[in-house]
Amino acid sequence: MQHAVRDTQSALGQSSGGIAGDQHAALDDHAVATWQVVREKLRAEFGATAYRYWLEPVALIAVEAGVARLGAPTRAMRDWVTQHYLDRIQKFWHAEDSDVHFVEINIVSGANGSTQGASKSASNGASSPAPASNAAPAARSKSSRGSESQDTSVVADAPCQPTAAGRTAIASMSDDGISAALDPRYTFDNFVLGKPNEFAYAAARRLAEAESVPFNPLFLYGGVGLGKTHLMHAIAWHIRRTQPHRTVIYLSAEKFMYRFIRALRDKNTVDFKDQFRSVDVLMVDDVQFISGKDSTQEEFFHTFNALVDQGRQIIVSADKSPSDLEDIEERLRSRLGSGLVADIHATTYELRLGILEAKAERQGVELPQRVMEFLAHKITANVRELEGALNRVIAHSQLVGREIGLEMVQDVLHDVLRASERRVSIEEIQKRVAEHFNIKVSDMHSARRARAVARPRQVAMYLSKQLTTHSLPEIGRKFGGRDHTTVMHAVRKIEELHGTDPSLCEDIDLLRRMLES
């Protein structure tokens, strides 16, 4: 056993992810063995990719007085690990060694374990909720036997010269100074699948696994917080893992515009064109941002054509379909819609419930079923808001020591629940439905029974019941003084048709999305 521990010390001491420099001499065998077990648990939970970039460079410095001290090579890495992994490190460590109640992460200038500053330590069991941000500070360290760890951290927007490694790396590390950072949580494995997103997921998966271009471009669109960015990150991660020889750039349309403006200002457009037209996969998020920006649209159009002509893959996301994008040149709209267009619909109750269950399981927290059902029913705007609410509940429970229950959730999320209350008016619903089905708003109140009028009226009643707090009699009065039983019949009828008529189902989902946006 002693030989095994010494072998572990030796192996770990050769990398920045083992033991910080000469500090391992001061560590006992039990601490080293515990750190190794914790590292293996982290690798199993978060996956090899996230582990390699964020956790492996973290080194063990010391264990004393109930505190385990770790070292990260850069401030960016320390902050990211503290925010996203510290609670799990702490939980795993305490499970192996109950005498350790705190874990703190310091910045280590080199492999010798000297520190420049300490992160905030968290008490045992205290969780730091992960933010819903799509980007992370990018950092990576390199070290060799007997040499100091080199700080190669790169902030996504920091200007730097492209390197050979950078041109073959993906956005997560931003080695080439072009790509935005990828969130290690946004993978296919962590994507909760449901009817509203199954087509977009299947298209993204097919594209990521294909060695040639299956369709070009892939255009993903949907409302805020429904999973567009998650799928784009998942594609990038998958390509990086399975086809590392392919070059990928992922960035927002806003960042594309700023880089183009900088190239114009610096009279360096040739390098700009070379950078963007020599990649295998170009991913542009939130392309609606370049609406009305003619010069940027012109450059993007030519970049688009150049990549397509070379057989390179393009993936684009927006909040609307190509045909609905405003202030976008017709030729660019036509190009964007020439490939595969995949819509991500608004979340259903079942999907929101599945997302909550998956997130709670991933964080190792048991939530009462009633609480998850309550949150899935009340917070319907988007997934980010749902995740944020869940993180607040978990953090409050762990920091304050209060048991999670309905009363506690209502207390902690009082502002979120108040903001999420249905605020759509019946008049707005009637107007939207009338416009969608091309009838007059007055038909909502009339006695006309023609199918072309009666069905839209039933849809409006159904949406009024779903999206407002009005009672059935109140809804009936808004529809020409109809009885509440008429409203009940309309709601039941639309619920039946929702499951059997795909066209009507799509109409209702579209209307709901417009009304809730």
DRENNU-599976 format. One line per field, with one value per residue (C-alpha): residue in one letter; chain; x, y, z. Coordinates in Angstrom, 3 decimals. Each point is the difference from the previous one (the first is absolute). Example, Ala and Ser with C-alpha at 12.3 -4.5 7.8 and 13.67 -1.06 7.14 Angstrom:
<sites>
rest a|s
kette A|A
X 12.300|1.370
Y -4.500|3.440
Z 7.800|-0.660
</sites>
This chain:
<sites>
rest m|q|h|a|v|r|d|t|q|s|a|l|g|q|s|s|g|g|i|a|g|d|q|h|a|a|l|d|d|h|a|v|a|t|w|q|v|v|r|e|k|l|r|a|e|f|g|a|t|a|y|r|y|w|l|e|p|v|a|l|i|a|v|e|a|g|v|a|r|l|g|a|p|t|r|a|m|r|d|w|v|t|q|h|y|l|d|r|i|q|k|f|w|h|a|e|d|s|d|v|h|f|v|e|i|n|i|v|s|g|a|n|g|s|t|q|g|a|s|k|s|a|s|n|g|a|s|s|p|a|p|a|s|n|a|a|p|a|a|r|s|k|s|s|r|g|s|e|s|q|d|t|s|v|v|a|d|a|p|c|q|p|t|a|a|g|r|t|a|i|a|s|m|s|d|d|g|i|s|a|a|l|d|p|r|y|t|f|d|n|f|v|l|g|k|p|n|e|f|a|y|a|a|a|r|r|l|a|e|a|e|s|v|p|f|n|p|l|f|l|y|g|g|v|g|l|g|k|t|h|l|m|h|a|i|a|w|h|i|r|r|t|q|p|h|r|t|v|i|y|l|s|a|e|k|f|m|y|r|f|i|r|a|l|r|d|k|n|t|v|d|f|k|d|q|f|r|s|v|d|v|l|m|v|d|d|v|q|f|i|s|g|k|d|s|t|q|e|e|f|f|h|t|f|n|a|l|v|d|q|g|r|q|i|i|v|s|a|d|k|s|p|s|d|l|e|d|i|e|e|r|l|r|s|r|l|g|s|g|l|v|a|d|i|h|a|t|t|y|e|l|r|l|g|i|l|e|a|k|a|e|r|q|g|v|e|l|p|q|r|v|m|e|f|l|a|h|k|i|t|a|n|v|r|e|l|e|g|a|l|n|r|v|i|a|h|s|q|l|v|g|r|e|i|g|l|e|m|v|q|d|v|l|h|d|v|l|r|a|s|e|r|r|v|s|i|e|e|i|q|k|r|v|a|e|h|f|n|i|k|v|s|d|m|h|s|a|r|r|a|r|a|v|a|r|p|r|q|v|a|m|y|l|s|k|q|l|t|t|h|s|l|p|e|i|g|r|k|f|g|g|r|d|h|t|t|v|m|h|a|v|r|k|i|e|e|l|h|g|t|d|p|s|l|c|e|d|i|d|l|l|r|r|m|l|e|s
kette A|A|A|A|A|A|A|A|A|A|A|A|A|A|A|A|A|A|A|A|A|A|A|A|A|A|A|A|A|A|A|A|A|A|A|A|A|A|A|A|A|A|A|A|A|A|A|A|A|A|A|A|A|A|A|A|A|A|A|A|A|A|A|A|A|A|A|A|A|A|A|A|A|A|A|A|A|A|A|A|A|A|A|A|A|A|A|A|A|A|A|A|A|A|A|A|A|A|A|A|A|A|A|A|A|A|A|A|A|A|A|A|A|A|A|A|A|A|A|A|A|A|A|A|A|A|A|A|A|A|A|A|A|A|A|A|A|A|A|A|A|A|A|A|A|A|A|A|A|A|A|A|A|A|A|A|A|A|A|A|A|A|A|A|A|A|A|A|A|A|A|A|A|A|A|A|A|A|A|A|A|A|A|A|A|A|A|A|A|A|A|A|A|A|A|A|A|A|A|A|A|A|A|A|A|A|A|A|A|A|A|A|A|A|A|A|A|A|A|A|A|A|A|A|A|A|A|A|A|A|A|A|A|A|A|A|A|A|A|A|A|A|A|A|A|A|A|A|A|A|A|A|A|A|A|A|A|A|A|A|A|A|A|A|A|A|A|A|A|A|A|A|A|A|A|A|A|A|A|A|A|A|A|A|A|A|A|A|A|A|A|A|A|A|A|A|A|A|A|A|A|A|A|A|A|A|A|A|A|A|A|A|A|A|A|A|A|A|A|A|A|A|A|A|A|A|A|A|A|A|A|A|A|A|A|A|A|A|A|A|A|A|A|A|A|A|A|A|A|A|A|A|A|A|A|A|A|A|A|A|A|A|A|A|A|A|A|A|A|A|A|A|A|A|A|A|A|A|A|A|A|A|A|A|A|A|A|A|A|A|A|A|A|A|A|A|A|A|A|A|A|A|A|A|A|A|A|A|A|A|A|A|A|A|A|A|A|A|A|A|A|A|A|A|A|A|A|A|A|A|A|A|A|A|A|A|A|A|A|A|A|A|A|A|A|A|A|A|A|A|A|A|A|A|A|A|A|A|A|A|A|A|A|A|A|A|A|A|A|A|A|A|A|A|A|A|A|A|A|A|A|A|A|A|A|A|A|A|A|A|A|A|A|A|A|A|A|A|A|A|A|A|A|A|A|A|A|A|A|A|A|A|A|A|A|A|A
X 0.000|2.870|1.631|-3.315|-0.419|3.563|-0.580|-3.129|1.935|2.701|-2.417|-2.107|3.012|0.994|-3.092|-1.697|-3.045|1.745|1.897|1.395|3.760|2.010|-2.996|-0.785|2.790|-2.022|-3.138|-0.814|-0.894|-3.642|-0.444|1.602|-2.100|-3.177|0.757|0.461|-3.385|-1.666|1.569|-1.303|-3.507|0.132|1.097|-2.858|-2.631|1.023|1.559|3.498|-0.146|-1.069|2.360|2.965|-0.441|-1.248|0.794|3.182|2.190|-1.154|2.686|-0.068|1.948|-0.734|-2.523|0.060|-2.398|-2.989|0.731|1.111|1.897|0.196|1.873|-1.054|2.535|-2.040|-2.576|-2.495|0.288|-0.238|-3.179|-1.610|0.800|-1.160|-3.293|-0.810|1.778|0.941|-3.167|0.507|3.686|-0.966|-2.720|2.245|2.859|-2.148|-1.395|3.555|1.348|-2.583|2.659|0.162|-2.810|1.290|1.647|1.581|1.666|3.016|1.891|3.329|2.753|1.853|0.343|1.649|-3.379|0.592|-3.246|-1.011|-3.456|-2.758|-3.486|-2.935|-0.339|-3.328|-1.219|-0.742|-3.099|-0.319|-0.718|0.890|-2.674|1.310|-1.022|-1.980|2.645|0.971|3.659|2.793|3.434|2.378|3.161|2.495|3.363|2.966|2.777|2.879|2.078|2.042|-1.290|-2.478|-3.565|-0.486|-3.043|-1.684|-3.382|-1.868|-3.072|-2.289|0.293|3.711|1.908|2.726|1.765|-1.373|2.126|0.014|-1.613|-2.514|-1.087|-0.805|-1.621|-3.589|-1.542|0.325|3.633|-0.079|3.559|-0.398|-1.490|-3.081|-2.402|-2.102|0.303|-2.101|-1.874|1.135|-3.531|-1.528|0.409|-2.377|0.039|-1.282|-2.718|-3.477|-1.985|-3.713|-2.538|0.631|3.719|0.309|0.314|2.643|1.897|-0.082|1.240|2.819|1.055|-0.017|2.140|2.471|0.500|0.248|3.443|-1.394|-2.510|-3.551|-1.832|1.242|-0.707|-1.663|-2.230|-1.269|-2.631|-2.224|-0.665|2.443|1.305|-1.435|3.282|1.413|3.342|0.158|-0.316|2.635|2.453|-0.821|0.807|3.339|0.933|-0.905|2.019|2.955|-0.057|-0.614|1.574|2.762|1.574|-2.958|0.220|-3.047|-0.918|-2.948|-0.963|-2.961|-1.098|0.817|3.584|0.248|-1.060|2.472|2.868|-0.975|-0.104|3.402|1.406|-1.346|1.451|3.400|-0.109|0.454|-2.986|2.132|0.958|-3.610|-1.227|2.730|-0.886|-3.697|0.167|2.556|-1.893|-1.847|-2.961|-1.270|-2.608|-1.707|-2.409|-2.844|0.331|-2.981|2.494|1.313|-3.467|0.319|3.823|0.596|3.800|0.100|-2.737|1.990|3.118|-1.933|-1.726|3.331|1.490|-3.070|0.363|3.734|-0.442|-2.910|1.944|2.855|-2.358|0.513|-2.732|-1.973|-2.276|-2.093|-2.510|-2.576|-3.152|-2.122|-0.142|1.998|-3.140|-1.040|3.325|-0.469|2.483|1.971|0.806|-2.204|2.953|1.384|-3.423|-0.234|3.433|-0.805|-3.161|1.583|1.176|-1.798|-2.094|-0.793|-2.383|0.270|-3.492|-0.924|0.500|-2.843|-0.811|1.434|3.264|0.412|-0.574|2.607|2.501|-0.503|0.446|3.197|1.478|-0.810|1.521|3.133|0.440|-0.613|-3.086|-3.258|-3.000|-3.529|-2.142|-2.558|2.680|1.171|-3.579|-0.664|3.070|-0.727|-3.534|0.829|3.212|-0.776|1.968|3.213|2.471|2.533|-2.530|-1.002|3.616|0.615|-3.003|1.200|3.503|-1.420|-2.089|2.905|2.440|-2.438|-0.604|3.698|1.163|-2.828|-0.682|-3.702|-1.837|-1.304|-3.796|-2.782|-0.151|3.766|-0.005|-2.804|1.879|3.391|-1.398|-2.699|1.391|0.487|-3.458|-1.555|1.808|-0.984|-3.685|-2.071|-0.351|-1.519|-3.414|-2.953|-0.230|3.593|-0.667|-3.071|1.962|2.905|-2.213|-2.143|3.103|1.434|-3.164|-0.814|-3.375|-1.385|0.358|-3.760|-0.517|1.248|-3.142|-2.471|-2.481|1.409|0.398|1.882|3.005|2.409|-1.086|-1.019|3.326|2.155|-2.452|0.462|3.771|-0.237|-2.127|2.483|2.950|-1.939|-0.429|3.695|1.617|-2.178|-1.330|-3.592|-2.769|-2.122|-2.984|2.290|1.451|-3.499|-1.074|2.993|-1.187|-3.382|-1.572|0.279|-0.719|2.874|-1.018|0.724|3.508|0.432|-1.091|2.446|2.905|-0.731|-0.378|3.331|1.738|-1.243|1.032|3.380|1.058|-1.429|0.280|3.699|-0.912|-2.198|2.614|2.603|-2.368|-0.666|3.698|0.838|-2.744|1.034|3.600|-1.005|-2.269|2.554|2.918
Y 0.000|2.371|-0.666|0.685|3.307|1.053|-0.902|2.131|2.886|-0.301|-0.119|2.883|2.102|0.074|1.924|3.180|-2.061|-2.061|1.608|3.530|-0.191|-1.029|0.342|-3.701|-0.775|1.644|-1.958|-3.291|-3.095|0.167|3.523|-0.950|-3.139|1.941|2.629|-2.746|-1.530|3.429|0.640|-3.291|0.778|3.405|-1.564|-2.520|2.660|2.823|-1.958|-0.209|3.280|2.269|-1.840|0.437|3.738|1.158|-2.564|-1.818|3.132|0.518|-1.128|-1.126|2.391|-0.953|-1.536|1.428|0.982|-1.399|2.016|-1.456|2.585|-0.351|2.094|1.154|1.427|3.083|2.328|-0.838|-3.709|0.499|2.058|-2.454|-3.084|1.766|0.976|-3.264|-2.854|1.015|-1.351|-3.437|-0.091|0.824|-2.631|-2.730|0.931|0.011|-3.405|-1.386|1.923|1.270|2.102|2.352|2.557|2.690|0.085|3.161|0.677|2.300|1.381|-1.794|1.861|-3.170|-3.677|0.809|0.841|3.630|1.948|3.401|0.195|-2.138|-0.582|0.163|-3.309|-1.632|-1.918|-3.677|-0.526|3.622|0.241|2.750|-0.066|-0.193|2.968|-0.357|1.784|-1.536|0.976|-0.752|1.441|-2.186|-1.243|-2.819|-0.799|-1.925|-1.413|-2.414|-1.852|2.391|3.141|2.604|-0.077|2.415|2.254|-0.118|1.316|1.891|2.160|-0.431|3.586|0.440|0.690|-2.539|-1.429|-3.268|-3.046|-3.444|-1.431|2.833|-0.606|-3.609|0.721|0.773|3.015|-1.362|1.049|2.969|-0.821|1.871|3.101|-0.201|-2.473|0.616|-2.363|-3.134|-0.993|-3.502|-0.704|0.419|-3.461|-2.417|-2.188|2.882|1.062|-0.922|-1.286|0.605|0.454|3.781|-0.514|-3.550|1.010|2.656|-2.465|-2.727|2.434|1.272|-3.521|-1.162|2.961|-0.466|-3.687|0.405|0.091|1.813|2.862|-1.455|3.320|3.548|2.108|-1.398|2.831|-0.324|2.433|0.461|2.249|1.030|-2.764|-2.956|-1.759|1.467|0.923|-3.297|-1.943|2.130|-0.553|-3.726|-0.223|1.737|-2.220|-3.171|0.989|0.926|-3.377|-2.215|2.013|2.124|0.653|2.202|3.731|1.580|3.605|0.741|3.608|2.337|2.143|3.017|-1.143|-0.708|3.592|1.476|-1.997|1.151|3.631|-0.407|-1.464|2.964|2.447|-1.712|-0.449|-3.722|-1.487|-2.541|-1.761|0.202|-1.721|-2.644|-0.781|-0.510|-1.600|-2.677|-1.844|-3.311|1.013|3.551|0.464|3.388|0.529|2.578|1.036|2.369|2.434|1.026|1.138|3.453|-0.152|-0.006|-0.222|-2.898|-1.792|0.458|-1.533|-2.830|-0.768|-0.309|-2.066|-2.223|-0.526|-0.647|-2.718|-1.658|-0.042|-1.781|-2.552|1.344|-0.188|3.030|0.025|3.046|0.811|2.768|0.849|-0.167|-2.062|1.324|1.254|1.990|1.759|3.731|2.371|-2.904|0.108|-2.277|-1.868|-0.741|-1.110|-2.316|-1.450|-0.530|-1.891|-2.124|-2.770|-1.653|2.306|-1.468|1.686|-0.454|0.442|1.396|-2.474|-2.206|-0.821|-3.498|1.313|2.563|-2.744|-2.178|2.860|0.589|-3.685|-0.184|3.157|-1.076|-3.428|1.536|2.211|-2.952|1.526|-1.765|2.235|-0.920|-0.873|2.644|2.684|-0.980|-0.122|3.422|1.554|-1.657|1.384|3.512|0.880|-0.346|2.823|-1.861|-2.591|2.526|1.517|-3.478|-0.973|3.254|-0.620|-3.525|1.241|2.601|-2.592|-2.429|2.701|1.366|-3.482|-0.803|3.377|0.592|-3.647|0.256|-3.050|0.313|0.105|1.914|2.701|0.487|0.182|2.571|2.071|-0.146|0.543|2.543|2.547|-2.554|-1.448|3.437|0.944|-3.314|0.384|0.026|3.568|-0.536|1.601|-1.676|2.933|-0.549|-3.705|0.734|2.453|-2.374|-2.973|2.071|1.218|-3.494|-1.578|3.061|0.806|3.141|0.614|0.665|-3.649|-0.975|1.582|-0.847|-2.844|-1.317|-3.793|-0.544|-2.271|2.665|2.206|-2.511|-1.851|3.145|1.158|-3.317|0.364|3.483|-1.340|-2.819|2.407|2.337|-2.877|-0.985|3.424|2.115|-0.308|0.773|-2.403|-1.805|2.359|3.030|-1.454|-0.720|3.601|1.217|-2.157|1.597|-0.953|-3.773|-2.453|-1.599|-3.424|1.240|0.908|-3.409|-1.707|2.125|-0.833|-3.752|0.056|1.755|-2.312|-2.991|1.493|1.071|-3.635|-1.084|2.989|0.917|3.150|1.353|-1.026|2.058|2.981|-0.098|-0.324|2.927|2.155|-0.911|0.924|3.366|0.770|-0.990|1.820
Z 0.000|0.867|-3.373|-1.755|1.803|-0.780|-3.658|0.033|1.544|-2.602|-2.904|1.231|0.888|-3.663|-1.050|1.103|0.846|2.697|2.807|-0.121|-0.444|3.061|2.290|-0.359|2.423|2.748|-0.787|1.632|-2.002|1.017|-1.389|-3.310|-0.319|0.866|-2.649|-2.576|0.869|-0.174|-3.415|-1.360|1.254|-1.670|-3.271|0.166|0.741|-2.327|-2.846|-1.447|-1.948|2.852|2.330|-2.324|-0.467|3.391|2.688|-0.983|0.322|3.597|2.457|3.618|2.248|3.595|2.389|3.494|2.785|-1.865|-3.154|-3.336|-2.060|-3.768|-2.567|-3.477|-2.480|-0.970|1.507|-2.755|0.688|3.760|-0.359|-2.435|2.102|3.168|-1.565|-1.753|1.763|3.542|1.596|-1.594|0.930|3.558|0.157|-1.408|2.314|3.113|-0.997|-0.093|2.985|2.494|1.751|-2.997|0.167|-2.360|-3.421|-1.356|-3.343|-0.313|-2.971|-0.357|-1.830|-0.842|0.797|3.325|1.508|0.935|0.072|-1.245|1.426|1.360|-1.162|2.280|1.768|0.435|2.984|-0.327|-2.050|-1.079|-3.665|-2.405|-2.664|-3.539|-2.104|-3.220|-1.947|-3.312|0.309|2.444|0.606|-1.958|1.593|-0.377|1.521|-1.302|2.085|-0.239|2.557|2.103|-1.696|1.049|-1.274|-2.877|0.139|-3.397|1.053|-2.702|0.404|-2.996|-1.212|0.655|-3.239|-0.729|-2.985|-1.445|0.699|-1.576|3.117|0.045|-3.579|0.823|3.351|0.692|1.622|3.507|0.256|-2.397|-1.048|-3.278|1.631|-2.224|1.551|3.059|2.953|0.221|3.122|1.073|1.272|-3.453|-1.519|-1.682|3.108|2.124|-2.444|1.251|-2.958|-0.502|-2.758|-0.402|-0.746|-1.364|-3.660|0.680|2.212|-2.657|-2.667|2.242|0.921|-3.615|-1.042|2.857|-0.789|-3.783|-1.622|-3.049|-0.198|0.301|-0.450|-0.283|1.919|3.087|1.219|3.591|1.205|3.026|2.974|2.700|2.253|-1.938|-0.819|-3.228|1.533|1.894|-3.268|-1.731|2.851|-0.027|-3.718|0.559|2.944|-1.929|-3.085|2.173|1.718|-3.036|-2.838|1.567|-3.399|-1.005|0.781|1.593|0.772|2.290|0.714|0.184|-2.938|2.154|0.437|-3.752|-0.647|2.500|-1.468|-3.488|1.150|1.659|-3.232|-1.958|2.502|-0.024|-3.801|0.563|-1.809|-1.875|3.248|1.171|-3.155|0.223|3.598|-0.603|-3.438|0.814|2.743|-0.309|2.148|0.577|2.735|0.392|2.893|0.055|-3.633|0.404|1.563|-3.425|-1.111|-1.541|-0.014|-3.746|-0.100|2.455|-1.921|-3.209|1.531|1.636|-3.315|-1.823|2.836|-0.133|-3.759|0.206|2.633|-1.793|-3.261|1.793|1.537|3.541|2.650|1.230|3.057|0.858|2.746|0.370|1.886|-3.188|-3.158|-2.997|-1.742|3.103|0.595|-0.404|-1.674|-1.460|-3.707|-2.087|-1.488|3.483|1.276|-2.990|0.740|3.690|-0.889|-2.716|2.313|2.915|2.189|3.432|2.428|3.755|1.409|3.375|2.832|1.115|3.605|-0.463|-1.425|2.782|2.551|-1.696|-0.004|3.721|0.772|-2.057|1.536|3.539|-0.591|-1.481|3.069|2.310|1.607|0.747|-0.685|1.065|-3.001|0.978|-0.097|-3.480|-1.263|1.511|-1.645|-3.357|0.101|1.187|-1.873|-3.682|-1.652|-0.856|1.212|1.302|2.351|1.132|0.692|1.836|2.238|0.755|0.854|2.371|1.817|0.362|1.106|2.586|1.386|0.303|1.285|2.458|0.820|-0.784|-1.288|-3.549|-0.101|-1.719|2.654|-0.111|-3.838|-0.034|2.550|-1.750|-3.516|0.817|-2.458|-2.783|0.444|0.022|-3.203|-1.612|0.713|-3.151|-1.151|-3.446|-0.453|-1.678|-2.400|-1.118|-0.499|-2.115|-2.131|-0.576|-0.819|-2.378|-1.837|-0.205|-1.437|-2.125|1.534|1.626|3.727|0.053|-1.017|3.475|1.471|-2.771|-0.186|-3.282|0.074|-3.265|0.508|-1.304|2.911|2.666|0.117|0.457|2.666|1.829|-0.271|1.532|2.863|0.568|0.107|2.304|2.422|-0.273|0.073|2.282|3.527|-1.035|0.974|-2.597|0.473|-0.399|-3.198|-1.306|0.559|-2.047|-2.912|-0.572|3.326|-0.514|2.792|1.904|-1.327|-3.527|1.091|1.640|-3.233|-2.024|2.334|-0.125|-3.777|-0.576|2.481|-2.011|-3.329|1.409|0.140|-3.347|-2.327|-0.594|-1.916|2.778|2.576|-1.854|-0.216|3.737|0.893|-2.252|1.503|3.532|-0.774|-1.430|2.935|2.640|-1.622
</sites>
